[in-house]
Amino acid sequence: MNETLIPEPALQADMQQAGAGRLVAVVVTYNRLAKLKVTLARLLDSPAQELAALVVVDNASNDGTGDWLAGWAAEHPRVDVVTSTTNQGGAGGFALGMQRAMEAHTPDWLVVMDDDGRPEPGGLAAFHAMGQSGALAHWTRWRRRSISQAARFAR
């Protein structure tokens, strides 16, 4: 799908040219290396101006994910790998990842996803195009359907 994501007209009025600020992604994985590889590649397709850092939480995978991540992260300076010695579940993995992101990468925004959830091409650029309007954007693919949602929240 080669679709360009454009914020809803109500949000376009609030866009600021400065962008949304420093965005850091947190991805949690457990024993799904093939899916993880696709998600990480998609995220790193975005330049550093759109995605400042990528925190990957390996939730005690035993399928070779940890070894692959160690080598792969050494080649990608924006990647920060957190390895849990036990499977903390999704919520525990996100807690670990968000804590690392906040302490080590000083984000203005966090985007969190499982290893099989990934933004559409152009999704992070579209998020930044919204500026600091207080908009929350979510792009995901589910069962071959593309979902684009944007909702405005008061700060």
BAFI-3210 file (N, C-alpha, C; in Angstrom, 3 decimals, decimal comma, padded with zeros to 6 digits):
// residues 155
n [1|2|3|4|5|6|7|8|9|10|11|12|13|14|15|16|17|18|19|20|21|22|23|24|25|26|27|28|29|30|31|32|33|34|35|36|37|38|39|40|41|42|43|44|45|46|47|48|49|50|51|52|53|54|55|56|57|58|59|60|61|62|63|64|65|66|67|68|69|70|71|72|73|74|75|76|77|78|79|80|81|82|83|84|85|86|87|88|89|90|91|92|93|94|95|96|97|98|99|100|101|102|103|104|105|106|107|108|109|110|111|112|113|114|115|116|117|118|119|120|121|122|123|124|125|126|127|128|129|130|131|132|133|134|135|136|137|138|139|140|141|142|143|144|145|146|147|148|149|150|151|152|153|154|155]
n.u [000,843|000,731|000,136|-000,373|-000,397|-002,505|-003,188|-006,411|-008,649|-009,427|-007,288|-005,201|-005,302|-004,103|-001,451|002,090|005,098|007,404|007,330|006,566|008,313|010,754|010,633|010,338|010,421|009,044|009,374|008,109|009,044|008,652|009,840|009,267|010,840|010,921|008,719|009,484|011,818|010,744|009,187|011,150|012,803|010,981|010,488|013,065|013,298|012,439|013,846|016,242|015,255|012,564|012,271|013,847|015,026|015,008|013,741|014,070|012,539|013,435|011,679|012,720|013,125|013,594|014,350|016,535|016,359|017,574|020,374|020,415|019,443|021,518|023,700|022,549|021,770|024,243|024,960|023,249|022,934|020,769|019,328|018,374|018,681|016,854|017,105|015,179|015,361|013,348|010,109|008,112|005,585|003,301|002,565|004,514|006,822|006,418|006,484|009,180|010,463|009,432|010,344|013,153|013,286|012,433|014,399|016,843|016,628|015,221|012,486|009,952|007,654|006,277|005,997|004,442|004,573|003,752|005,781|004,694|003,291|003,271|004,097|002,402|004,022|005,311|003,857|005,073|006,113|003,742|002,688|004,525|003,956|001,685|002,495|002,813|000,218|-001,241|-002,388|-003,162|-001,958|-002,517|-001,397|-001,834|-001,686|-004,042|-005,157|-004,942|-006,185|-005,972|-005,698|-006,316|-006,260|-007,052|-007,152|-008,092|-006,808|-007,175|-004,632]
n.v [-001,168|002,096|004,627|007,978|009,477|011,872|014,401|014,917|017,558|019,306|019,102|020,006|022,775|023,404|022,817|023,114|024,431|023,655|021,005|017,947|017,457|015,590|012,258|009,016|005,540|002,590|-000,812|-003,974|-007,342|-010,904|-013,876|-013,664|-013,235|-012,936|-011,233|-009,058|-008,157|-007,038|-004,951|-003,360|-002,633|-001,103|001,003|002,167|003,082|005,612|008,855|010,233|012,682|012,247|009,966|009,708|007,822|004,281|002,037|-001,256|-003,889|-006,957|-009,533|-011,760|-013,655|-016,869|-017,742|-016,989|-014,302|-012,418|-012,688|-011,962|-009,326|-008,103|-008,049|-006,654|-004,198|-003,079|-002,110|-000,040|003,001|004,409|002,583|001,044|-001,561|-003,378|-006,000|-008,357|-010,581|-012,273|-013,118|-010,457|-010,023|-008,191|-005,622|-005,318|-005,338|-003,018|-001,133|-001,368|-000,552|002,059|003,352|003,204|004,691|007,246|007,877|007,665|008,847|011,251|011,965|013,904|012,804|009,519|006,507|003,450|-000,058|-003,454|-006,212|-006,863|-004,727|-001,837|001,396|002,839|003,447|006,683|007,433|008,394|010,801|012,117|012,341|014,149|016,336|017,291|018,948|020,534|020,280|018,900|016,688|013,266|010,582|007,569|004,852|001,834|-001,542|-004,015|-007,180|-006,962|-004,573|-001,089|001,182|004,429|006,840|009,842|011,807|014,491|015,710|017,433|019,139]
n.w [000,000|-000,966|000,373|001,274|004,366|005,682|007,989|009,548|008,424|010,564|012,281|010,738|010,772|013,150|012,843|013,273|012,033|013,288|013,925|015,733|017,789|019,703|018,975|020,227|019,813|021,283|021,298|022,010|022,311|022,010|021,219|018,414|016,059|013,202|012,643|014,207|012,885|010,521|011,566|012,893|010,754|009,252|011,038|011,211|008,661|008,736|008,992|011,374|012,222|012,312|013,871|016,718|018,443|019,105|021,222|022,075|023,636|024,686|025,727|027,287|025,231|023,675|021,231|019,732|019,318|021,076|020,562|017,847|018,030|019,499|017,714|015,565|016,684|017,209|014,771|014,309|015,442|016,606|018,001|021,017|023,127|025,493|027,648|029,168|031,903|032,547|031,249|031,202|030,372|028,225|029,337|031,346|029,780|028,236|030,286|031,136|028,757|028,295|030,574|030,151|027,772|028,639|030,552|029,169|026,632|026,437|025,347|023,609|022,801|022,941|021,126|021,193|020,582|019,705|018,505|016,071|015,195|013,271|011,949|009,141|005,973|005,918|008,117|010,522|009,625|009,006|011,565|012,707|011,112|012,246|014,227|017,451|018,442|020,280|019,329|019,017|017,305|015,533|013,774|012,220|010,999|010,402|009,875|007,009|006,586|006,550|009,122|009,967|012,284|013,925|016,718|018,774|021,753|024,813|026,565]
ca.u [000,000|001,513|-000,814|000,172|-001,295|-002,674|-004,044|-007,754|-008,647|-009,496|-005,958|-004,290|-005,312|-003,248|-000,081|003,180|006,222|008,494|007,193|006,005|009,352|011,573|009,807|011,063|009,559|009,294|008,840|008,263|009,021|008,875|009,866|008,682|011,943|010,594|007,857|010,285|012,707|009,956|008,816|012,325|013,214|010,018|010,737|014,325|013,153|012,228|015,093|016,387|014,402|011,223|012,378|015,137|015,588|014,158|014,019|013,507|012,545|013,374|011,001|013,281|012,953|014,519|014,388|017,649|016,097|018,577|021,638|020,231|019,345|022,835|024,473|021,845|021,817|025,605|025,031|022,230|023,153|019,520|018,660|018,728|018,048|016,681|016,860|014,617|015,749|012,107|009,043|007,310|004,304|003,260|002,574|005,825|007,778|006,232|006,973|010,644|010,851|009,118|011,269|014,445|013,145|012,365|015,660|018,023|016,446|014,504|011,505|008,765|006,569|006,585|005,086|004,687|003,955|004,244|006,696|003,979|002,592|004,237|003,430|002,356|005,039|004,904|003,080|005,784|006,176|002,414|002,589|005,293|003,284|000,643|003,066|002,585|-001,170|-001,924|-003,057|-002,654|-002,169|-002,275|-001,450|-001,495|-002,309|-004,658|-005,863|-004,894|-006,891|-005,209|-006,486|-005,734|-007,129|-006,450|-008,082|-007,508|-006,967|-006,739|-003,498]
ca.v [000,000|003,323|005,655|009,066|009,802|013,311|014,652|015,416|019,016|020,022|019,123|020,745|024,173|023,557|022,379|024,056|024,005|023,133|019,562|017,495|017,298|014,370|011,062|007,779|004,361|001,453|-002,049|-005,122|-008,589|-012,194|-015,044|-013,433|-012,552|-012,560|-010,050|-007,978|-007,637|-006,191|-003,742|-002,518|-002,059|-000,055|002,170|002,828|003,751|007,030|009,516|010,589|013,837|011,741|008,976|009,983|006,600|003,102|001,157|-002,581|-004,715|-008,395|-010,049|-013,083|-014,574|-018,000|-018,180|-016,343|-012,863|-011,657|-012,682|-011,160|-007,921|-007,600|-007,735|-005,661|-002,903|-002,537|-001,464|001,009|003,816|004,892|001,459|000,772|-002,834|-003,729|-007,433|-008,799|-011,962|-013,040|-012,547|-009,570|-009,786|-006,958|-004,424|-005,218|-004,960|-001,605|-000,349|-001,333|000,238|003,473|003,873|003,414|005,798|008,509|008,135|007,701|009,463|012,522|012,191|014,732|011,881|008,093|005,649|002,093|-001,074|-004,821|-006,529|-007,018|-003,478|-000,914|002,511|002,851|004,346|008,082|007,675|009,251|012,138|012,709|012,714|015,383|017,428|017,816|019,914|020,294|020,688|018,075|015,606|011,914|009,868|006,133|004,162|000,424|-002,424|-005,160|-008,055|-006,392|-003,297|000,020|002,014|005,729|007,566|010,990|012,372|015,623|015,649|018,626|018,884]
ca.w [000,000|-001,072|000,757|002,060|005,462|005,854|009,147|009,280|008,258|011,838|012,872|009,881|011,180|014,323|012,573|013,464|011,208|014,117|014,103|016,999|018,801|019,707|019,045|020,520|019,728|022,169|020,725|022,904|021,552|022,651|020,332|017,090|015,389|011,818|012,709|014,767|011,842|009,625|012,304|013,126|009,464|008,909|011,899|010,865|007,365|009,060|009,386|012,790|012,529|012,582|014,948|017,338|019,037|019,081|022,353|021,848|024,840|024,468|026,911|027,588|024,095|023,642|019,830|019,049|019,191|021,830|019,819|016,640|018,424|019,927|016,513|014,756|017,376|017,077|013,459|014,239|016,648|017,220|018,663|022,406|023,457|026,893|027,721|030,436|032,223|032,606|030,441|032,040|029,719|027,437|030,186|031,980|028,744|027,915|031,430|031,032|027,596|028,483|031,581|029,487|026,826|029,373|031,252|028,297|025,311|026,604|024,280|023,767|022,524|022,836|020,380|021,677|019,726|019,739|017,411|014,812|014,895|012,672|011,275|007,680|005,412|006,018|009,326|011,477|009,016|009,180|012,975|012,902|010,412|013,124|015,154|018,871|018,616|021,255|018,605|019,186|016,048|015,630|012,491|012,346|010,010|011,050|008,945|005,662|006,520|007,089|010,012|010,262|013,197|014,590|017,683|019,460|023,191|025,527|027,444]
c.u [000,892|000,605|-000,091|-000,846|-001,323|-003,585|-005,406|-007,730|-008,688|-008,126|-004,981|-004,207|-004,365|-001,788|000,930|004,374|007,356|008,428|006,729|007,038|010,028|010,695|010,691|010,052|010,013|008,603|009,138|008,132|009,214|008,719|009,162|009,678|011,587|009,719|008,639|011,180|011,967|009,617|010,008|012,810|012,283|010,267|012,007|014,352|012,942|013,551|015,081|015,542|012,978|011,201|013,768|015,808|014,532|014,599|013,306|013,649|012,395|012,887|011,396|013,023|013,982|014,650|015,535|017,481|017,184|019,897|021,525|020,193|020,696|023,669|023,854|021,933|023,204|025,769|024,090|022,287|021,879|018,827|019,249|017,965|018,032|016,329|016,371|015,032|014,530|011,077|008,115|005,898|004,348|003,377|003,924|006,896|007,656|006,707|008,495|011,098|010,589|010,028|012,632|014,372|013,164|013,700|016,830|017,857|015,648|013,493|010,493|007,520|007,113|005,550|005,436|003,946|004,540|005,144|005,996|003,142|003,600|003,492|003,411|003,530|004,510|004,152|003,769|005,933|004,835|002,203|003,314|004,624|002,175|001,183|002,754|001,173|-001,892|-002,668|-002,377|-002,970|-001,809|-002,436|-001,055|-002,133|-002,856|-005,462|-006,030|-005,702|-006,008|-006,129|-005,714|-006,712|-006,369|-007,509|-007,373|-007,828|-006,489|-005,571|-003,762]
c.v [001,236|004,514|006,721|009,427|011,305|013,527|015,196|016,942|019,794|020,118|019,949|022,214|024,437|023,197|023,506|023,547|023,404|021,619|019,230|017,376|015,938|013,148|009,839|006,631|003,310|000,244|-003,184|-006,393|-009,795|-013,288|-014,852|-012,647|-012,113|-011,306|-008,844|-007,351|-006,685|-004,867|-002,817|-001,875|-000,917|001,192|002,910|003,343|005,244|007,656|009,921|011,802|013,396|010,745|009,084|008,725|005,511|002,193|-000,168|-003,381|-006,168|-009,017|-011,509|-014,103|-015,691|-018,582|-017,557|-014,846|-012,039|-011,573|-011,827|-009,678|-007,339|-007,211|-006,619|-004,269|-002,262|-001,785|-000,273|001,865|004,353|003,819|001,216|-000,487|-003,027|-005,209|-007,790|-010,250|-012,873|-012,351|-011,761|-009,370|-008,462|-005,706|-004,229|-004,806|-003,491|-000,716|-000,236|-000,407|001,718|004,106|004,150|004,609|007,142|008,861|008,362|008,542|010,763|012,815|013,281|013,859|010,466|007,448|004,224|001,100|-002,432|-005,050|-006,727|-005,800|-002,489|000,221|002,292|003,704|005,780|008,420|008,589|010,665|012,848|013,142|014,040|016,567|018,044|018,851|019,558|020,715|019,916|016,930|014,286|011,160|008,407|005,523|002,726|-000,337|-003,624|-005,918|-007,438|-005,108|-002,236|000,888|003,311|006,483|008,770|011,585|013,485|015,544|016,958|018,246|019,406]
c.w [000,000|-000,813|001,561|003,127|005,662|007,050|008,724|009,211|009,563|012,500|012,044|010,280|012,342|014,068|012,796|012,673|012,016|014,276|015,498|018,102|018,681|019,965|019,243|020,480|020,733|021,547|021,694|022,072|022,457|021,596|018,992|016,241|013,977|011,785|013,218|013,703|010,894|010,311|012,500|011,840|009,073|009,746|011,492|009,433|007,568|009,474|010,850|013,165|012,845|013,736|015,557|017,867|019,002|020,221|022,085|023,134|024,414|025,764|027,173|026,481|024,166|022,233|019,036|018,874|019,873|021,098|018,571|016,981|018,805|018,715|015,703|015,383|017,264|015,759|013,330|015,504|017,301|018,053|020,051|022,816|024,974|026,911|029,116|030,677|032,369|031,718|031,362|031,495|028,977|028,285|030,858|030,993|028,368|029,059|031,396|029,908|027,759|029,529|030,943|028,542|027,551|030,018|030,289|027,041|025,318|025,485|024,637|023,626|022,524|021,928|020,786|020,794|020,020|018,529|016,074|014,450|014,348|011,994|009,767|007,180|005,426|007,293|010,322|010,931|009,186|010,627|013,219|012,221|011,256|014,102|016,591|019,252|019,715|020,594|018,920|017,906|016,230|014,243|012,722|011,194|010,767|010,014|007,562|005,515|007,136|007,924|010,239|011,138|013,730|015,509|018,434|020,942|023,805|026,430|028,820]
res [m|n|e|t|l|i|p|e|p|a|l|q|a|d|m|q|q|a|g|a|g|r|l|v|a|v|v|v|t|y|n|r|l|a|k|l|k|v|t|l|a|r|l|l|d|s|p|a|q|e|l|a|a|l|v|v|v|d|n|a|s|n|d|g|t|g|d|w|l|a|g|w|a|a|e|h|p|r|v|d|v|v|t|s|t|t|n|q|g|g|a|g|g|f|a|l|g|m|q|r|a|m|e|a|h|t|p|d|w|l|v|v|m|d|d|d|g|r|p|e|p|g|g|l|a|a|f|h|a|m|g|q|s|g|a|l|a|h|w|t|r|w|r|r|r|s|i|s|q|a|a|r|f|a|r]
***
